[in-house]
């Protein structure tokens, strides 16, 4: 017993006090700044075709933040900052060009829905379906509930049964074999319900988008409430995104 | 002509030097090889219109040699199954059956592994069943009660006792091996890093090492040491996380909290090194994208000494706590005999008393200069697998401490020069010890430039170990057993 108390005392308080303003390491590859209007031949550079050369643009919903373009083109063309709070309620808002800085992006990235706020502000229970992908985003989603990030303090939780859930967090590009289980899980969630796409695989197919085994028909006629790119998504990004969505 | 050609890890050989045996000769070679205690390292097919060329690699782990041979099978033909005599061929034969329709006749339980043709085909499959009123079935998945990857588990139980477990995967199948050979083979590092999200460096390293053998790139000592550091950091991080998850499953919540916090220290170290908590973006051909300079060395040392102190304090307490140990000991046993028969690799083999570690048996990179000797446990139960993780965390921290001092003396070097010349008629093999065990990447390019990229994750063979381990134990022990293995769904499904 004494040993247990000793361990607890030794660990101290681990939680991040101010989740909203917490900063991540300066080496983190987050929101990119684009410093030129256009350049020649970039299609070959990007492994997920997120980059467009004329005009120079990055589609963040396709970007896996590998930093390859920054390495090849140089920091005077594209520079990844450590700003991690990248999310939007519409993929069109995620196309970044020269005149965009983070403040401008952040201003209208997510428009708070009054209905959603009323229902979910103080309690949001989510069900995760891993639909393909590599397990990276699942690990980070698990990390959201650990002692450091402690998402539960905002009333946001991951639940086991879709019947108990208010929404679906989809990770992975949606493989052919997972299409039906995903559909069934979604149908089992009672209304009103939200959909969150976590990770670049979910928002656009990511590195797997050219595979014939990826079938994204599920998303065709559904309203997605939050797009969060990342490879994988940082826990702080996810928590801040959800907080913004539910108007907190 | 010899029946096989001897190759080593990281070796490139010409395709013509690999013998092509007659079918009977090939089967005989395979059987005799395993009889004389060689291990099945890989067996896969390459499409040749109506024919399929089957490559077989049998590993001699003591002498660091792989005996490589091949044969031609016609699509749709059948041959006497090797699994009957040697269960270690089981998964390989099933994979070849699924991909090319080559049937191993007499195979005790022939079914697909990944169901690449989609759910419809998956649903047609019948599970193993016993005709009895006493036995009931429990079906779990593909969507599990938690944040986990999809997979289906079918238990046959007598009351609480598990008689048989059948694991059906394939839900994560996203065609990785085919994506590798689309367009340019040298631009696939991001794909390699996404084979299994918890083994980013493991699979990434295997891919990069393969490319460096293919293009004859000389790599500097500093680069190799840095890679080894990242590989060990990954091992430490996952092992700590696993100990936490195992503690969680026996309701020892302090263990879960402490491990969660300390895993964060380790992966945040990796974030400071290369901008990703899982080491994405670190690796590149010839020279890593990020170098570990003196500032980062200090940071690694500081963080790891803190982690070592915390983990030692927790584990010494936890593995001494009767309520924890009584759940660990004697639960989910995999015997040494099972390991040798079924060809399990990595941590699973080592926790059952079989010393099998690519770092020692087929050394690569920095481990050639600074050897690591594999640790092992005897009993093969949950306790062994958990305690082995604790031992390996300490070993890896010691290793990093040792090589960091050497790194200190290494000067920064200029970029290595190399040219990418697409070669034909080559066979390259690259093996890495990821934290789960042996990762094998193979590239074959034939005389027409057709490519075949083969990935073998340790989970591919080890899933069967979980099915064996739970037999005879209560179904309530399944989550604990499952966590103690922590196998990859995505690495298996590809």
Contacts between the chains, C-beta under 8 A, distances in Angstrom:
chain1	res1	chain2	res2	distance
A	3	B	317	4.5
A	4	B	254	5.9
A	4	B	317	6.9
A	6	B	313	7.6
A	7	B	254	6.3
A	7	B	258	6.3
A	7	B	313	5.8
A	7	B	314	5.8
A	7	B	317	6.3
A	8	B	254	6.8
A	10	B	310	7.1
A	10	B	313	6.5
A	11	B	257	7.4
A	11	B	258	5.8
A	11	B	261	6.2
A	11	B	310	7.1
A	14	B	257	7.7
A	14	B	261	4.5
A	24	B	271	7.3
A	25	B	268	6.9
A	25	B	271	4.9
A	25	B	272	5.2
A	25	B	275	7.6
A	27	B	271	6.6
A	27	B	272	5.8
A	27	B	273	7.4
A	27	B	274	7.0
A	27	B	275	4.2
A	28	B	271	6.3
A	28	B	275	5.4
A	28	B	276	7.8
A	29	B	275	4.8
A	29	B	276	7.3
A	29	B	281	7.2
A	47	B	187	6.4
A	47	B	188	8.0
A	47	B	190	4.7
A	47	B	191	7.6
A	48	B	190	7.7
A	64	B	190	6.2
A	66	B	190	5.4
A	66	B	280	6.8
A	66	B	281	5.4
A	67	B	275	6.8
A	67	B	281	5.3
A	67	B	289	7.5
A	71	B	289	6.7
A	80	B	275	7.9
A	128	B	146	8.0
A	128	B	147	4.7
A	129	B	143	5.9
A	129	B	150	7.8
A	130	B	147	7.4
A	130	B	148	6.8
A	130	B	149	4.8
A	130	B	150	5.8
A	130	B	172	7.8
A	131	B	150	7.6
A	132	B	171	7.8
A	132	B	172	5.5
A	132	B	174	5.1
A	132	B	490	7.9
A	133	B	149	7.9
A	133	B	172	7.3
A	133	B	194	7.9
A	133	B	197	7.4
A	133	B	490	6.8
A	134	B	194	4.4
A	134	B	195	6.7
A	134	B	196	5.9
A	134	B	197	3.8
A	134	B	490	5.0
A	135	B	149	5.5
A	135	B	196	6.2
A	135	B	197	3.9
A	135	B	198	5.8
A	135	B	488	6.8
A	135	B	489	7.3
A	135	B	490	5.4
A	136	B	194	7.4
A	136	B	197	2.9
A	136	B	198	7.5
A	136	B	200	7.5
A	136	B	278	6.1
A	137	B	197	7.3
A	138	B	147	5.1
A	138	B	148	6.8
A	138	B	149	6.5
A	138	B	197	7.4
A	139	B	197	6.1
A	139	B	198	6.3
A	139	B	278	7.7
A	140	B	277	7.6
A	141	B	147	5.0
A	142	B	147	5.0
A	143	B	260	7.7
A	143	B	264	7.5
A	146	B	257	7.7
A	146	B	260	3.7
A	146	B	261	7.3
A	146	B	264	7.2
A	147	B	257	4.9
A	147	B	260	5.2
A	147	B	261	5.2
A	148	B	260	7.1
A	148	B	261	6.2
A	148	B	264	5.1
A	158	B	146	7.6
A	158	B	147	5.9
A	160	B	145	3.6
A	160	B	146	6.2
A	161	B	145	7.1
A	172	B	172	7.5
A	173	B	174	6.5
A	175	B	171	6.7
A	175	B	172	6.2
A	175	B	173	6.0
A	175	B	174	5.1
A	176	B	118	4.6
A	176	B	119	6.6
A	176	B	173	7.5
A	177	B	115	6.1
A	177	B	118	6.4
A	177	B	119	5.3
A	177	B	122	6.2
A	177	B	170	5.7
A	177	B	171	4.5
A	177	B	172	7.7
A	177	B	173	5.9
A	178	B	142	7.0
A	178	B	150	5.9
A	178	B	171	5.1
A	178	B	172	7.4
A	179	B	119	7.0
A	180	B	119	5.3
A	181	B	142	5.0
A	181	B	143	5.2
A	181	B	150	6.6
A	181	B	171	7.2
A	184	B	143	7.9
A	185	B	143	5.3
A	201	B	194	8.0
A	206	B	194	7.5
A	207	B	179	7.7
A	207	B	190	5.2
A	207	B	191	5.1
A	207	B	194	5.2
A	208	B	174	4.8
A	208	B	175	7.6
A	208	B	176	7.8
A	208	B	179	6.9
A	208	B	194	7.5
A	210	B	179	6.6
A	210	B	182	6.4
A	211	B	174	5.4
A	211	B	175	4.1
A	211	B	176	7.9
A	211	B	178	7.0
A	211	B	179	5.5
A	212	B	175	6.5
A	213	B	116	7.0
A	213	B	173	5.9
A	213	B	174	5.0
A	213	B	175	4.2
A	214	B	174	6.2
A	214	B	175	8.0
A	231	B	194	7.8
A	231	B	280	6.6
A	232	B	197	6.6
A	232	B	277	7.8
A	232	B	278	6.9
A	234	B	277	7.3
